[in-house]
Amino acid sequence: MCDATELPDLFEGSEQQPEALPHIVEHYAVLLDLGDRDGYQVCAEFWRADERVGYTFSYGLDGVPYGLRLL
């Protein structure tokens, strides 16, 4: 079984993302960059949106997403 650290991080390679994913990533990246909302809560919404299209990622209490990968 692979853990998240062994899989390619699709945050670092947008050309590997399926068609719907870059739009989701960009939307939530803007929200996180604005910083006017709690980053952890934004990541929770972002995570749910990614899971609806078959992807997931990890994030910590700091509200920084990492390890975007296929479910």
Secondary structure as GFF3:
##gff-version 3
##sequence-region A 1 71
A	DSSP	three_ten_helix	4	6	.	.	.	ID=ss1
A	DSSP	three_ten_helix	14	16	.	.	.	ID=ss2
A	DSSP	alpha_helix	21	34	.	.	.	ID=ss3
A	DSSP	alpha_helix	39	52	.	.	.	ID=ss4
A	DSSP	beta_strand	55	59	.	.	.	ID=ss5
A	DSSP	beta_strand	65	70	.	.	.	ID=ss6
###
